[in-house]
Amino acid sequence: MCDADQHAQYMAALARIEQLNTLLIFGRPAIDQFYSVSSTQGFMLDYKNRKHIYIFSPSQITLDLGVLGKFAINANIWTNIDFQQNTEIISTSSPIISVLIRATDDAYFASSSIVEYMDGSIPPTNPIGNTIIFDNSGVWVDVGADHPLPTSAASLPLPANAAQEAGGHLASIDTNIPAKGTAAMAASQPITIASDDTLTTAIKNSVATIATNTATPIAANIRTNNALISAANPLAVNQAGGTNTAIAAGVPTNTVVKASSGRLCYVVVASAGTNAILIYDNATTNSGTIIGAIPSAAALGTYGPFLPASAGITVAGNAGNAAMTVNWS
């Protein structure tokens, strides 16, 4: 027999033994805690007297571990982060993401690249991530390059006669399709257009109309100044530029009319001069290609049209130059 105090001690010891037995069979419960992480906000690793720490994120993130470098976390799957106690964890991205941190004695991973689903001998009802298979070591793993999904060719039959195409149409298809680009009719693929196509009918009618009207040359029907074009009534073409630059008589320095490409159209000589007027394809000075020239002592009047300029239009200066107006575009 024992007294009440001894009985209480025995019962407490039995309760402790039962507690230890439960821990041996089921292990210590995991401890979960949510944290908000970003590039400026994070948390310190705390094992809480457990063996492992895992992270679960609703979206893919990259953790910044300081001197340890960067660590990628895939979305919607437990990832082991067994780094040193009190390691500071932040994210490389600025948006705040809420993650679940679990301290546990259980090992969720068979290796760093294979996910083991801790659900007895069967996978979860709705597994997170990719399609899963049961590998040779008895672990449920994600299908990937290291664990391809077995496929039976017998379940994927080829179309009828596919094996006989070695000498059929497919074998000669390359030689029957012409190469890209233009070619003569003999080397081209013929195209059949429906005889009742509306566009084809319109083209045929237009061709017939043109053929009917070619009895009289088209040029003979073009008119200018209310009369037919002829040698006595030629078609006038306006080649004048949109800008005029006036230069006084006897300017000794060069005049840059235009410092970029354009066209020297006309020059109007407004006074008598004693020097030939020379105009250059140049943006700064009187050298290079001459695109306009008017002889010395030229009569007053309009000269041109002249040539286009690729670099610019510059009139060479001379004390004997006549007064002029340069028309250009």
C-alpha positions as CSV (number, residue, x, y, z in Angstrom):
1,M,0.0,0.0,0.0
2,C,1.1,3.6,-0.6
3,D,-0.1,6.9,0.8
4,A,-1.7,9.6,-1.3
5,D,1.6,11.5,-2.0
6,Q,3.2,8.3,-3.2
7,H,0.2,7.5,-5.4
8,A,0.4,11.0,-7.0
9,Q,4.1,10.6,-7.7
10,Y,3.4,7.2,-9.3
11,M,0.6,8.6,-11.5
12,A,2.8,11.5,-12.6
13,A,5.6,9.1,-13.5
14,L,3.2,7.0,-15.5
15,A,1.9,10.1,-17.3
16,R,5.4,11.1,-18.2
17,I,6.2,7.6,-19.4
18,E,3.1,7.7,-21.6
19,Q,4.1,11.2,-22.9
20,L,7.6,9.9,-23.8
21,N,6.1,6.8,-25.4
22,T,3.8,9.0,-27.6
23,L,6.8,11.1,-28.7
24,L,8.7,8.0,-29.6
25,I,5.8,6.7,-31.7
26,F,4.4,9.9,-33.3
27,G,7.3,12.3,-32.7
28,R,7.0,15.9,-31.5
29,P,4.4,18.0,-33.2
30,A,5.5,20.5,-35.9
31,I,5.4,24.2,-35.0
32,D,4.1,26.5,-37.8
33,Q,4.4,30.3,-38.0
34,F,3.7,32.8,-40.7
35,Y,6.1,35.6,-41.7
36,S,6.0,38.5,-44.1
37,V,9.1,38.7,-46.3
38,S,10.4,41.3,-48.8
39,S,13.7,42.9,-49.7
40,T,13.5,45.0,-46.5
41,Q,11.6,42.7,-44.2
42,G,12.2,39.1,-43.1
43,F,12.8,36.8,-40.1
44,M,15.5,34.9,-38.2
45,L,15.8,31.1,-38.5
46,D,14.6,29.5,-35.3
47,Y,14.6,25.7,-35.0
48,K,12.4,25.8,-31.9
49,N,14.3,22.7,-30.6
50,R,13.3,20.8,-33.7
51,K,15.6,19.1,-36.3
52,H,14.5,20.8,-39.5
53,I,13.0,24.0,-40.9
54,Y,10.8,24.2,-44.0
55,I,9.3,27.0,-46.0
56,F,6.1,27.1,-48.0
57,S,5.3,30.0,-50.3
58,P,2.3,30.6,-52.5
59,S,4.5,32.0,-55.3
60,Q,8.0,31.5,-56.5
61,I,10.5,33.7,-54.6
62,T,14.3,34.0,-54.2
63,L,15.6,34.2,-50.6
64,D,18.7,36.4,-49.9
65,L,20.9,34.7,-47.3
66,G,23.6,37.4,-47.2
67,V,27.1,35.9,-47.5
68,L,25.5,32.5,-48.2
69,G,24.1,33.8,-51.5
70,K,20.7,33.4,-53.1
71,F,18.3,30.5,-52.6
72,A,15.3,29.8,-55.0
73,I,12.0,28.7,-53.5
74,N,9.4,27.0,-55.8
75,A,5.8,27.9,-55.3
76,N,3.3,25.6,-53.4
77,I,5.8,23.0,-52.1
78,W,7.7,22.5,-48.9
79,T,11.4,23.5,-49.2
80,N,14.1,22.6,-46.7
81,I,16.0,25.7,-45.3
82,D,18.2,23.9,-42.7
83,F,20.7,26.8,-42.4
84,Q,22.5,28.0,-39.2
85,Q,20.3,29.1,-36.3
86,N,19.5,32.8,-36.3
87,T,20.4,33.2,-40.0
88,E,18.6,36.3,-41.3
89,I,16.1,35.5,-44.2
90,I,14.8,38.2,-46.6
91,S,13.6,38.2,-50.2
92,T,15.3,39.6,-53.3
93,S,12.0,41.2,-54.5
94,S,10.3,44.3,-53.0
95,P,6.6,43.0,-52.8
96,I,5.7,41.6,-49.4
97,I,4.9,37.9,-49.5
98,S,3.4,35.9,-46.6
99,V,5.2,32.5,-46.1
100,L,4.7,29.6,-43.7
101,I,7.7,28.4,-41.7
102,R,7.5,25.0,-40.1
103,A,9.9,23.6,-37.5
104,T,9.6,19.8,-37.3
105,D,11.5,16.6,-36.6
106,D,10.2,15.0,-39.8
107,A,12.3,14.9,-43.0
108,Y,10.2,15.9,-46.0
109,F,12.9,15.5,-48.6
110,A,14.8,12.4,-49.8
111,S,17.3,14.8,-51.5
112,S,17.6,18.4,-52.6
113,S,15.9,17.6,-55.9
114,I,13.4,14.9,-55.1
115,V,10.2,15.7,-53.2
116,E,9.0,12.9,-50.9
117,Y,5.2,13.1,-50.1
118,M,4.9,12.1,-46.4
119,D,1.4,10.5,-46.7
120,G,2.1,6.9,-45.9
121,S,2.3,4.7,-49.0
122,I,0.0,6.7,-51.1
123,P,0.4,10.3,-52.5
124,P,-1.8,13.2,-51.4
125,T,-5.3,13.3,-52.9
126,N,-4.5,16.6,-54.6
127,P,-0.7,16.7,-54.9
128,I,0.9,20.1,-55.2
129,G,3.2,20.6,-58.2
130,N,3.7,18.4,-61.2
131,T,2.4,14.8,-61.9
132,I,4.0,12.3,-59.5
133,I,5.1,8.7,-59.9
134,F,6.3,6.0,-57.5
135,D,10.0,5.4,-58.2
136,N,12.1,2.3,-57.7
137,S,13.2,3.3,-54.1
138,G,9.6,3.5,-52.9
139,V,9.3,7.3,-52.9
140,W,6.7,9.5,-54.6
141,V,8.6,11.9,-56.8
142,D,7.8,14.6,-59.4
143,V,7.9,13.7,-63.1
144,G,10.9,15.4,-64.7
145,A,14.2,14.8,-66.6
146,D,15.5,12.6,-63.8
147,H,12.2,10.8,-63.4
148,P,10.5,10.5,-66.8
149,L,6.9,9.2,-67.0
150,P,7.0,5.6,-68.4
151,T,5.2,5.3,-71.7
152,S,4.2,2.2,-73.6
153,A,4.5,2.4,-77.4
154,A,1.8,-0.2,-77.6
155,S,-0.7,2.4,-76.2
156,L,0.2,4.9,-78.9
157,P,-0.4,3.1,-82.2
158,L,0.7,4.8,-85.4
159,P,-1.8,5.8,-88.0
160,A,-2.8,3.2,-90.6
161,N,-0.2,2.7,-93.4
162,A,2.2,5.0,-91.6
163,A,5.0,2.4,-91.7
164,Q,4.5,2.0,-95.4
165,E,5.2,5.6,-96.3
166,A,8.9,4.9,-96.9
167,G,8.1,4.7,-100.7
168,G,4.9,6.7,-100.7
169,H,4.0,10.3,-101.2
170,L,5.8,11.6,-98.0
171,A,9.1,10.2,-99.3
172,S,9.1,12.5,-102.4
173,I,7.3,15.6,-100.9
174,D,10.6,17.7,-100.8
175,T,11.2,17.2,-104.5
176,N,7.7,18.1,-105.5
177,I,7.6,21.4,-103.6
178,P,9.4,24.3,-105.5
179,A,12.0,26.3,-103.7
180,K,11.1,29.8,-102.4
181,G,11.4,32.8,-104.7
182,T,10.5,33.6,-108.3
183,A,11.0,31.0,-111.0
184,A,9.9,30.2,-114.5
185,M,6.5,28.6,-115.1
186,A,8.1,25.1,-115.6
187,A,9.6,25.3,-112.1
188,S,6.5,26.8,-110.4
189,Q,3.6,25.2,-108.6
190,P,0.4,25.7,-110.7
191,I,-2.6,27.3,-108.9
192,T,-6.2,26.8,-110.1
193,I,-8.5,29.8,-109.6
194,A,-12.3,29.2,-109.8
195,S,-13.8,30.3,-113.1
196,D,-16.6,32.0,-111.3
197,D,-14.3,33.9,-108.9
198,T,-15.5,37.6,-108.8
199,L,-12.0,39.0,-108.7
200,T,-10.9,37.0,-111.7
201,T,-14.0,38.2,-113.6
202,A,-13.2,41.8,-112.8
203,I,-9.6,41.5,-114.0
204,K,-10.7,39.9,-117.2
205,N,-13.2,42.8,-117.8
206,S,-10.5,45.4,-117.1
207,V,-8.0,43.7,-119.5
208,A,-10.7,43.6,-122.2
209,T,-11.5,47.3,-121.7
210,I,-7.8,48.3,-121.9
211,A,-7.4,46.2,-125.1
212,T,-10.3,47.9,-126.7
213,N,-8.9,51.4,-125.9
214,T,-5.3,50.6,-127.1
215,A,-6.3,51.4,-130.7
216,T,-5.7,55.0,-129.8
217,P,-2.4,55.5,-127.8
218,I,-3.0,56.5,-124.2
219,A,-0.5,59.4,-124.5
220,A,-2.6,60.8,-127.4
221,N,-5.5,61.3,-125.0
222,I,-3.5,63.3,-122.4
223,R,-4.3,67.0,-122.5
224,T,-2.6,70.1,-121.1
225,N,-3.7,73.7,-121.4
226,N,-7.0,72.4,-122.8
227,A,-5.1,70.9,-125.8
228,L,-3.6,67.6,-126.7
229,I,0.1,67.1,-125.8
230,S,2.4,67.7,-128.7
231,A,5.8,69.2,-129.6
232,A,4.1,72.6,-129.9
233,N,2.1,72.0,-126.6
234,P,4.5,70.0,-124.3
235,L,3.5,68.8,-120.8
236,A,4.7,71.3,-118.2
237,V,6.5,70.0,-115.2
238,N,7.1,72.2,-112.2
239,Q,10.7,71.6,-110.9
240,A,10.9,74.7,-108.7
241,G,11.9,74.4,-105.0
242,G,10.0,75.7,-102.1
243,T,12.7,78.0,-100.7
244,N,14.5,81.1,-102.1
245,T,17.8,82.5,-100.8
246,A,18.9,86.0,-102.0
247,I,22.6,86.8,-102.3
248,A,23.8,90.4,-102.9
249,A,26.3,91.3,-105.6
250,G,30.0,91.1,-104.9
251,V,29.8,88.9,-101.7
252,P,33.4,87.7,-101.3
253,T,32.7,84.9,-98.9
254,N,31.0,81.5,-99.5
255,T,27.3,81.4,-98.8
256,V,25.9,78.1,-97.4
257,V,22.4,77.9,-98.8
258,K,21.7,74.5,-97.3
259,A,23.8,72.4,-95.0
260,S,22.2,69.1,-95.8
261,S,21.0,67.1,-98.8
262,G,18.5,68.7,-101.1
263,R,18.2,70.0,-104.7
264,L,19.5,73.1,-106.4
265,C,16.5,74.0,-108.6
266,Y,17.0,77.5,-110.2
267,V,19.2,80.6,-110.0
268,V,17.8,84.0,-110.9
269,V,20.6,86.4,-112.0
270,A,19.4,89.9,-110.9
271,S,22.5,92.1,-112.0
272,A,25.5,91.9,-114.2
273,G,28.6,90.2,-112.9
274,T,32.2,89.7,-114.0
275,N,32.8,86.3,-112.4
276,A,31.4,82.9,-113.2
277,I,28.9,81.7,-110.5
278,L,29.9,78.3,-109.1
279,I,27.6,76.2,-106.8
280,Y,29.0,73.2,-105.0
281,D,27.5,70.0,-103.4
282,N,29.0,70.8,-100.0
283,A,27.6,71.7,-96.6
284,T,30.4,74.2,-95.6
285,T,32.7,75.4,-98.4
286,N,33.4,75.7,-102.1
287,S,34.9,72.3,-102.9
288,G,33.8,69.0,-104.2
289,T,31.2,68.4,-107.0
290,I,29.9,71.4,-108.9
291,I,26.1,71.1,-109.3
292,G,25.5,74.5,-110.8
293,A,27.5,76.9,-113.0
294,I,26.6,80.2,-114.7
295,P,29.1,81.9,-116.9
296,S,30.6,85.3,-116.2
297,A,28.7,88.4,-117.6
298,A,25.6,86.2,-117.9
299,A,22.4,87.9,-119.0
300,L,19.8,88.7,-116.4
301,G,17.3,85.9,-116.2
302,T,16.5,82.4,-114.7
303,Y,18.9,79.5,-115.1
304,G,18.3,75.8,-114.4
305,P,17.0,73.4,-113.4
306,F,20.2,72.1,-111.8
307,L,21.2,68.9,-109.9
308,P,20.4,67.4,-106.6
309,A,22.8,67.8,-103.7
310,S,23.8,64.9,-101.4
311,A,25.8,67.0,-98.8
312,G,24.6,70.5,-99.1
313,I,24.4,73.6,-101.3
314,T,27.2,76.3,-101.1
315,V,27.7,79.3,-103.5
316,A,31.3,80.2,-103.9
317,G,32.0,83.8,-102.9
318,N,33.7,86.3,-105.2
319,A,33.8,90.1,-105.5
320,G,32.8,89.8,-109.2
321,N,29.6,87.7,-108.5
322,A,26.3,89.1,-109.8
323,A,23.3,89.6,-107.4
324,M,21.2,86.4,-107.4
325,T,18.4,84.5,-105.9
326,V,18.9,80.7,-105.3
327,N,15.8,78.6,-105.5
328,W,16.2,75.2,-103.7
329,S,14.5,72.4,-101.9
